[in-house]
Amino acid sequence: MKRKGVSYAKYGYIFSIPFVVAFLLFQLYPIFYTLFIGFTNLKGFDTALHIHPKGLFYNFKWALTNDTFITGVKTTFLLWICNFIPQISLALILAAWFTNERMKLFGKGFFKVVFYLPNIITAASVAVLFSSLFYYPVGPVNDLLQKWGVIDAPMDFFNDKWSTRLLVIFIQFWMWYGYTMIVLISGILGISPELFEAADIDGANGLQKFLFVTIPNTKTILLYTMITSLIGGLQMFDIPYLITNGHGEPRFAIQTASVFIYNQGFTGEHNYATAAACSMIMFVIIGVLSAIVFYLMRDKDEAALHKVIKAQEKAYRQKLKEQKKGGNING
């Protein structure tokens, strides 16, 4: 945009400088420095920084053959999948429920706030809350279960592999389904009402409109939700670590990759090099899985149209090339 010979485009670049500087200093630089550390033998801050004497990729090979790290990665996937499937399912149902104009629901705003509320509570507070609720031998849950005759003696929930896992899965589900619901509601409200009106004219019922109108037209929002949940789920740290405070036998049942990386870097020998190598492996895993999700959830019709356009452009350029070549020969 120009006015009186003055260009205002430069101000856009000026306003973006703070973000660019913050991104370079606090995101891009740490990523490259972490990658660099993965090739070294860094242990603690008093160790001289050198390339690992056993080989440039020694830390990465160690991580890929370490049973504890591999188990941590598997546990991370298990905890994420088991909480994401019910989370996205319930969020979709609630989003469709709140956006249904035929259902005259009273107090929609109140219920949205209540469902979203767990997401704004800090993970440390939630961990302390559930640790207190399921405390052994005396805790509210144990007292209620004994009072109702479900169990005869107090149950040590945090000393059992699957009860601890189920508890972490429930906490993650409980904290995030409200956020996912709000995001999906915003996507559904962006769908043109004419599509629903056309479905009503065609005689579609509520389930058919949900499956064939709502879901296909919220694919972009679903993709966003899937990617952000994947990234957050594979970086799961706070609840699995804080629920047992990093101690006790169940920590191995809920020791995610991030907890393992933290223990490598900030406990024991402070092996920053192996922690950095494990971090970069998780970075690659998340990147590859995100690319796969993007590919699987792409708009196939748009992709096919894009291929047709590309083929036509290629054929047109080839034709021009041949015409030019023929003209040169004739000349």
N, C-alpha and C positions, 0 to 999 in steps of 0.2 A: 504494500500500500504506500503510495506516495502522495504528499500534499505540499504544494508550494516548493517542489523540488527536493523535499526532505524524505528520505527513506526511513520507514519505521520498522522494517523487517529485522534490523539488528537488535532491537529491544527484546525480541523473542529469544534470541541467542543469549542475551545478557541475563534474562530472567531464568534461563535454564542452567546457568553456570553453577549456582549452589548445589543443585541436584547432581550435576555431572561430577563436581569435586567430591561430594559426599559418596557417590557411587564408586569413584576411583579409589578413594582412601579407605572406605569401610566395607566394600564388597569385592571389587575386582582385585585389589592388591592382596587382601587376605587369602583369596582363592589361589592366586599364583604362588604366594609365599607358602601356603599349606602344601601345594604340589611340590615345591622345591624342598621343603622339610622332609617330605616322604622319601627323598633320595639320599638323605643324610643319616647320621647316627646320633642325632640330637637326643640327649637325656638330661633333663633339667636345664637350668639357665647357666650353670657353671661348666657345661661341657662345650668343648671347642666344636664348631660347626664344620664338619667335613663330609664328603661323599662317603657313603657306607663302604668300609673296607672289603665286605663280602660281596660287593656287586651293586651296581646302580639300582637294580630293581629288587634288591633283597627284601626290603620291607613289604613290598607288594606281594612277593612270592610267599613270605611268611604269613601275611594276612589271609591269602587265598587257601592256605593249607592249615590254618589254625582252626581246630574243631570248635573252640569257644566262640570265635567270631562268626563262623559259618552257622552255628546254632543260633547265635544272636540275630543274624539276618533272617533265618527261618522263623524265629519267634516274632520278629518285627512284622513279617508278612502275615503270620497267623493272627496276631492281635489286631492289625489294621483291617484285614478282610472281614474278620468276625464282628467288628464294630461298624464297618462301613456299609455292609449289605443291609442290616436292619436300620441303620441311620438314614440312608438314602431312601429306603422304602417308606419309612414312617414320615420322613420329610415330604416326599411326593404326595402321600395321602393327605397330610395336613395342609399342604399348599393348595391342592385341588379342593379341599374342603373349604378353606378360607376364601378362595376366589370364586366359589360357586354362587352366582347371583340368585339362584332359585332358593337356596337355603338361607333363610333369614336368621342368621346366627346373632345372638345377643352377646355383646362384649368381646368382639373380635380383637380389638386393640389390647384388651387386658390379657387375653389368652396368648397373644403373640409375645407380649412382654414376659409373661410367666415362662413360656417355652424357651425364650431366648436368654433368660436370666442366668442359667448355669454357665453360659459361655463367657460372661463378664467376671465370674469369680476366679480368682487366681488358682493355679494348679496346686500351690502349696497349701492353700486353705482347704481345697477339696480333698487333698491327700490326708490332711490332719482330721477332717470331718469323718471320712470313711474309716480311717484307722481307729478312731474313737468308737464309731458305730459297731465295728466288727471286732472290738478288742477282746482278747482272751486273758483270763477266764470270765471276767465280768464286763459286760458291755450291753447296750440296748438291744442289739439283734439277738444275742445269746439269751438274754432275759425273756424276750418275747417268744422265741422259739421254744424255750423250756416251758413257759407259761401256757402256750397253746398245745403242748404235748408233742411237738414235732421231733424234738431230741430229748434224750434223758439226761445227758451231761453236756457241759459247755463244749463247743466245737472251736478248735484252733484254726480259723479260716486261713491265717497267714502261714500256716505250716503245711498246707496241702497245695500241691502243684496246680490242679485244675480249678480249685476254688479261688486261688489267687489270680489266675489268668482270667477267669470269668468276671471277677471283681474289677480288674483293670479294663476289660472289654466293656463292661457296663458303664464305668465311669467315663470312658472316652465317648461312648454312644450318648450318654446323658448330657455331656458337656457340649456336644457339637451338633446334635440333631436340630436344635432351635436355630442355629446359625444357617445350616443348610436349608431349612424351611424358609427362612426370610429371603435367601438368595433365589430360591426356586419361585417364590411368590412374585418377586420382581420380574422374573422371566415370563411367568404366566400372564401377568398383567400387561406385558408388552405385546401379547398376541392380539391380532386384529379381531374385534368382536364379530366382524362379518363372517369369519370362519366358523365360529360357534353358531351363528344364525343360520348359515348354510347347512350345518350339520343338523340343526333342529328341523329345518324344512325337509331334509332327507329322511327324517324319522330316527335319527341316532339317539340312543339312550345315554345316560351319564357315563357308563363304563366305556362305551364306544367312542364318545367324544374325548375321554381321557386318554385312551390308547391310540387313537388315530388323528387327533387334533392337538391335544396338549403335549404329549410326549414328543412327537416329531418336531413341533415348533419351539420346543425348549432344548433342542439338541446342543445349541451353543452354551447355554447355561449349565446343562448337564456336563458338558465337556470341561467347563471351568471348574465345576464342583469336583469332578473326578480328578483333575490334575492337581488342584490345591489340596484335596484330601490325600492323594497319593504322596505328594511332597511332604505334607505335615505328618502323615501316618508313618512314613519310613524314617522320619526324624524323631519319632516318639521317644521322649526322654523323661519329662517331668513326673508324670504319674507313675510309670513303672519304677522309677528310682525312689521317689518320695514316699510311696505307699508303704514300703518296708525300710525306708531310709538307707537303702543300699546294703542292708544287713539281713542275716537270716537265710535259711535254706531256700525259701521260695524265690529269692532274687535271681536264681539261675533259671527258674521257670519263666520269669518275666524280664530277663535281661535282654533288652533290645540291642541293636547295633550301636545306637547312640550311647547307651549306658556303658557298653563295652569300651567304646572309644574314650568316654570320660574317665573310666577306671584306668585305662592305659596311660592317658596323658596327665591326670591330676591326682593319682594315688600311686602308692608303691614307689617304683623307680622313676616315675614321671617320664615315661618313654614317649616323648613327643613325636618322634619319627614314625613309629608304628601307628600311633593315633592318627597322624596326618595321612599315612598311606591308607588306613581303613576309611578315613573320611572321604578321600578321593575315589575310592572304590564305590562307596555309597553314592557319591555324586554322579559317577558314570551310570550306576544302576538306575538311579532316579531319572537321569536324562534319557536313557534308552527306553525305559518303560513309558515315560511321558511321550516320546516320539511314537511308540507303538499305539498308545491310546489316541493320539492325534490322528494317526493313520486309520485306525479302526472306526473312529467316530466321524470321519470326514464326510462331507456331503458328496455321495457317489455320483449323483446327477451333475453337480457342478464340476466335479473332477472329470467326468466323461466329456462334458461340454468344453472344458478347458483343453482336453486332448484333441478334440475335433478342431478347435480354433487353431491350435498349434500346428496340426497337420495341414490345415488349409494355408496357413502362413508359410509353412515350409514349401508346400507345392507351388505357391505363388512366387516365392523367391527363386525357386528352381526354374520356373517358367521364364521369369525375367532374365535369369542368368543365361538360359538357352537362347532366348531372343537376342540378347546382347551379343552372345557368341556368334550366332548366325548372322547378325548384322555386320560384325567385324569381318567374317569370312566373305560375305557378299561384297563388302567394300574393298 
